């Protein structure tokens, strides 16, 4: 499967069709020592704040939505929470990383907000509905 896996080695990042990113109990230091690797690490906000590991090891930041935000996807995201979200996305993008939240609200309102703030990944179990919402947003930005 090597020919389809993104790898990091002496030539730097070689992006391919499949990028393996380990989440949960992550072997960050073990992977950091590898001279050639086919796996990367799902970072946390603390990894972004410290910025000790390169994007070639931690390509994105992933956190639980509910651990950081009170908004449940109904009504409007408060200005305070929107500022916090935008700051995290901007900081990650400045470092060359992407942002992902899990345990997010499964609402059209959340998806529209995620699209507007340029959240890189939207987690959902309602793929067809999300596809329709994103398609509509791209047609009528």
C-alpha positions as CSV (number, residue, x, y, z in Angstrom):
1,X,0.0,0.0,0.0
2,X,3.0,2.2,0.2
3,X,2.4,3.9,-3.2
4,X,-0.9,5.4,-1.9
5,X,0.3,6.5,1.6
6,X,1.5,9.9,2.4
7,X,5.1,9.6,3.7
8,X,7.6,11.7,5.5
9,X,11.3,11.0,5.0
10,X,14.5,12.4,3.6
11,X,12.7,14.1,0.8
12,X,10.2,15.8,3.2
13,X,6.5,15.3,2.8
14,X,5.3,13.2,-0.2
15,X,1.5,13.7,-0.3
16,X,-0.5,10.8,-1.7
17,X,-4.1,9.6,-1.8
18,X,-4.2,8.4,1.9
19,X,-2.8,10.1,4.9
20,X,-2.9,8.1,8.1
21,X,-3.4,10.3,11.2
22,X,-3.4,8.6,14.6
23,X,-5.8,9.9,17.2
24,X,-6.5,9.1,20.8
25,X,-3.5,7.8,22.7
26,X,-0.9,9.1,20.3
27,X,2.7,7.9,20.1
28,X,4.0,11.4,19.3
29,X,7.6,11.1,20.5
30,X,8.0,7.6,19.0
31,X,6.8,8.9,15.6
32,X,8.9,12.0,15.9
33,X,12.0,9.8,16.1
34,X,11.2,7.9,12.9
35,X,13.3,8.8,9.9
36,X,10.7,7.4,7.5
37,X,7.1,7.3,8.5
38,X,3.7,6.7,7.0
39,X,1.7,8.0,10.0
40,X,1.1,11.3,11.5
41,X,-0.4,12.6,14.8
42,X,-3.7,14.3,15.6
43,X,-2.6,17.3,17.7
44,X,-4.4,19.1,20.5
45,X,-4.7,22.8,21.3
46,X,-1.7,22.4,23.7
47,X,0.4,21.1,20.8
48,X,-0.5,24.2,18.8
49,X,0.2,26.5,21.7
50,X,3.6,25.0,22.3
51,X,4.4,24.6,18.6
52,X,7.2,22.2,19.4
53,X,6.5,19.7,16.7
54,X,6.4,20.4,12.9
55,X,3.4,20.2,10.7
56,X,5.0,17.2,9.1
57,X,4.3,15.3,12.4
58,X,1.1,17.1,13.5
59,X,-0.8,18.2,10.4
60,X,-4.0,19.1,12.3
61,X,-5.4,20.0,15.6
62,X,-8.4,18.0,16.9
63,X,-10.5,18.7,20.0
64,X,-13.9,17.9,21.4
65,X,-16.3,20.7,20.6
66,X,-18.2,20.3,23.8
67,X,-15.0,20.7,25.9
68,X,-14.5,24.2,24.6
69,X,-17.9,25.6,23.4
70,X,-21.3,25.9,24.9
71,X,-23.1,26.5,21.6
72,X,-25.3,23.5,20.6
73,X,-25.8,24.5,16.9
74,X,-29.1,26.2,17.5
75,X,-29.5,30.0,17.4
76,X,-26.4,32.0,17.0
77,X,-22.8,31.3,18.1
78,X,-22.0,33.9,20.8
79,X,-19.6,36.6,19.7
80,X,-17.2,35.5,22.5
81,X,-17.2,31.9,21.2
82,X,-16.9,33.0,17.6
83,X,-13.8,35.1,18.4
84,X,-12.2,32.1,20.2
85,X,-13.0,29.8,17.3
86,X,-11.6,32.2,14.7
87,X,-8.5,32.8,16.8
88,X,-7.8,29.0,17.0
89,X,-8.4,28.5,13.3
90,X,-6.2,31.5,12.4
91,X,-3.4,30.3,14.7
92,X,-3.5,26.8,13.3
93,X,-3.6,28.0,9.7
94,X,-0.6,30.4,10.4
95,X,1.3,27.3,11.5
96,X,0.2,25.4,8.4
97,X,-2.1,23.1,10.3
98,X,-5.8,22.3,9.8
99,X,-8.5,22.2,12.5
100,X,-11.0,19.5,13.4
101,X,-13.6,19.3,16.1
102,X,-15.4,16.1,17.1
103,X,-18.6,15.8,19.1
104,X,-20.0,18.7,17.2
105,X,-23.7,19.7,16.8
106,X,-25.4,17.9,13.9
107,X,-27.4,20.9,12.8
108,X,-27.5,22.9,9.5
109,X,-26.8,26.0,11.6
110,X,-23.5,24.5,12.9
111,X,-22.5,23.4,9.4
112,X,-23.1,26.8,7.9
113,X,-21.1,28.4,10.7
114,X,-18.3,25.9,10.3
115,X,-18.2,26.7,6.5
116,X,-18.2,30.5,7.2
117,X,-15.3,30.4,9.6
118,X,-13.4,28.0,7.3
119,X,-13.2,25.0,9.7
120,X,-11.1,22.5,7.7
121,X,-13.0,19.3,8.7
122,X,-16.7,18.9,9.6
123,X,-17.6,15.7,11.4
124,X,-21.1,14.3,10.9
125,X,-23.1,11.1,10.7
126,X,-25.5,12.9,8.3
127,X,-23.4,12.9,5.2
128,X,-26.2,13.4,2.6
129,X,-27.7,16.3,4.5
130,X,-24.3,17.9,5.0
131,X,-23.5,17.4,1.3
132,X,-26.6,19.2,0.3
133,X,-26.0,22.1,2.7
134,X,-22.4,22.6,1.5
135,X,-23.5,22.4,-2.1
136,X,-26.1,25.1,-1.5
137,X,-23.5,27.2,0.3
138,X,-21.1,27.0,-2.6
139,X,-23.8,27.9,-5.1
140,X,-25.0,30.9,-3.0
141,X,-22.1,32.0,-0.7
